[in-house]
Amino acid sequence: MKNNICFKRIFYVFILSVALNCFAETADLTEPMKESLVYLDISTTTYDQSQPWKQTPVSKDSGFGCAVGPYEVLTTAENVRDISFLQARTYGSNAYIPATVKTVDYELNLCLVELDKNAMDAPLTPLSFSVSYPKSKQLTTYWLSSDNHLTTARSTLDRAEMQNSDISFVKNLTYFATNVSRPFGDGEVCCDESDVIGMACWGTDSDSGIIPSETINNFLSHCKKKTYSGFAAPGFKTYSLLNPTMRAYLKMPAEIKNGVYVSTVYSIGTGSEELRQGDVILSINGWQLNSYGRYEHPDYKFISFEHILSKTPAGDKIPFEIFRDGKKIKIDVIAKVIESDNMLVPYYGYGKQPEFIVAGGFVLQKLTRDYLAMRGSDWSRMAPPHLYRYYSEMSFMPSDKRKDIVILSYVLPIEMNLGYHQLSGLVVDSINGTKISTLVDVGNIIKAQDDSKNIEISFEMDNPDVIIPRQQLNTANRQVSQLYGIQQMANINN
Amino acid sequence: MLFVKHLQDITGKHSCVGILLILLAAPLLAGLSYAQSSQTYEKSVIMIIAVTQEYDFSTPWKKGPMGRGSGSGFIIDGNRILTNAHNVANQRYIEVKKQNLAKRYPAQVQFVGHDCDLALLTVIDPEFYKDTEPLSFGPLPQINSTVHTCGFPMGGRQISITEGVVSRLETSVYSHSQASQHLVVQTDAAINPGNSGGPVFQDGKVVGVAFQGLTSGDNIGYMIPTTVIAHFLKDIEDGRYDGFGKFGISLYPGLHNPYYKKHLKIPDEEDGVVIIDVLLNSTSYGKLRTGDVLTKIDDFNIDNDGRILIDGLSLELSEIMDRKQIGQSAALTFYRDGEKQQQDLPIAANNPVLPWNRQYDTKPDYRVFAGLTFVQLNRNFLETWGNSWIADIPFSLRYLFIESNQLNKNPDRKEYVVLSEILPDEVNAYLRGFKNQPIDSFNGMTINKLEDLDRAFQEDENGFWVVKFIENDTPMVIDASKARMNQGLILQKYQVPTETQENEKQYLF
């Protein structure tokens, strides 16, 4: 037993010495970073999804950023979503510098912020990001804390994967850092020795995610263009093609052993027009895809094809090799972004007021992911299935006939809408016989000065029709506005 | 939200949307009893002990663990014992015992109505009925009148009698089936686990069968009223229990709104309730329409809440159907396009494409091919996910379960079929991802019922079986000849009985 303890002590000493060695060898960028890092003081406010005419109370948040130009700062898009006011502080100064968002890409989770030149004593020293993947190496992360202290943390770079950020539906290359010495994940700068390799975008007590330099450089060079058009997002979904029987059924010759099956093609996004359900994608841009849809990257090894798309600016041609109807063919696919606003059920609407109309106490809203998510962390299991299906199955399937899902969220009770007070969460099908494609349609029909006596709203599934007498509408709206303190009766974006 | 417990001592695993069923372990402990009197009718109250066992609904050739529970019952005319269905559901063995006598008598189930939670038992040994008197039934009790509950609840071995008053009469969910709704009588007489199936007396007559209680409330117990018992006893006179019928319509109390009322062209003086859906294949299908307004059922006027005044009580109009047998008609008066119309509508058994009622005493049907196990999509299968099944089941199944009446537009569909389990074998090595998905078609043939698979398996598409699932564009492809070759081995390896399955299922609403 005693021997054993002795052995353990020796072992610990050994480990300690190895660790000390590591620290000794690591470059310390604390001094130079003082001229490049900023602390961001962020005020945010959003809208109450159930009362979209109302803003939520302002909340204060903090984030971090680094200089990429003398007066330009890079941070994560997550830091600036729903922002109402932004100011920055530099090292050694107590003054707050007003800042504005210049370019934001929620899909890449990156944002370019411009600081007010006139409020600054000296320009910042821009950092340059070097593209490298120092797997298994120790990283040092730097940030300027709220109390103006240049802070560091250590971690180990574990792996690279395509991952959704918390704020978008698009997958991006993310480095995973493990064994973090203290949590970071809000725009801190991550370095391997003296190389800046990325910016932290999320963090827990043990792990952090890092946006790699590769993505950052793409973003920054794209920012220099006249208009920022974004990067390709997939307009299709794949299913792994492991089953040899399935391959035989698709009449694929035995020598083709690779390729991934296209299970769904959306109506928006890259490939939405060129691909068909049932295609097998063999290669993209010359890179062969395996049965899981991964290709072999020289550094990241097998990584999802989404990596290729995420680097391609919108408008570029991407050559695809596919297997279709028993033949190998080559097609050019035009890189397309997916804008949240164009989705049937928008994924996000940062900084935007939700779209709604209150008519006769009936609260009509555009169905969005944020609306469903107000049910709390378990929302995907708790949301009404008929509404949730539009989000989970149809989000990327808008059509000319249907661009929005308009719902009757609930009813603000007044005498005129007696008998309807309990209605909630119903999908509007048509109004006065016209099928509803957008909330704009609803607004137009309600405002219309035609000779129809009533506004008749029909819903999907087994629900009653709602009848609103036009003659009563103005009085009813006034009553609702006064009774429930609603200043704004509609917000419709054309 | 109601929290209802069964008043039967039993162990088991159950739960449902909105209604939490708590079944308590049988504490058959010795203890003091304070049964005060020994009136003759108490001799007809008996204790029922049942051993139960359920099938596993995802691999139906297997049976679950055994459970043992006790409840109460009472003797009625014709040497029959009336009790709750949940006392004897999925029974394998039943014995009954009389007050103050050690002897146990084996009993058999004659009839069981799981939708109304009633069952009739019989004991073959005539000695059992010696010194007992059949109990007779009284009317619906008055609110605030005194009742006595009689039975063998937890806390002792002797018969127990508790007194209370009738607090309400209304339509409520019968938690045994988790879906059927009928009239219940609420009382504050202490009703505890083990009371289930026991009689509730007033003036020497049975006015109800104690059957469930609220776990969250104090002294809130429920009994099955004699109107429901009368339906059950009348129903079985022809030697078969058919259950309670339905019209298959959804109603909305929309006439509270004067503009909607005017829109539907209903005269000012009329009250009624709006039909917002007519279920496919129901007795009303093709006869009633969405937008019709029901104003009268038989001689009862329907109010704007969809209720009728019957026996001095304001009850759902389903009360009329509950008091009739399947096959009997009700006269409906309704407005369509401003015109008053009348129609006699037969009350029919409801066979939903996705059963909401929990099933008991049925041997679930299944098909196993290529190790792929197919079963009917029903509540029992979904409940295999455990207590929070409604949130835990895959979304596609939850959507179907909640909205099947709306989603099914196929009049030929009898049921939904789901891939419930994959018994691993070379032939299905890559098919794991399709588990728990509902089938749409097999080799292009729409699957409307489990039996359709028998024919589907006979054929193939150029050597492939191609299975499509609902709302999934990716087909599941199987090598048909390899599957046929491995069939025997798979069944043997996983001990799946090979005899043809007899479909014995029966839905009761």
Interface residues (C-beta under 8 A of the other chain):
Chain A: Y239 L242 N243 P244 T245 M246 A248 Y249 Y261 S263 T264 Q277 G278 D378 S380 R381 M382 P385 H386 Y388 R389 S392 E393 M416 N417 L418 G419 Y420 N454 E456 M461 D462 N463 P464 D465 V466 I467 I468 P469 Q472
Chain B: S250 Y252 P253 G254 L255 H256 N257 P258 Y259 Y260 K262 H263 V274 I276 D277 G291 A391 D392 F395 R398 Y399 I402 E403 N405 Q406 A429 Y430 L431 G433 F464 V466 E471 N472 D473 T474 P475 V477 I478 D479
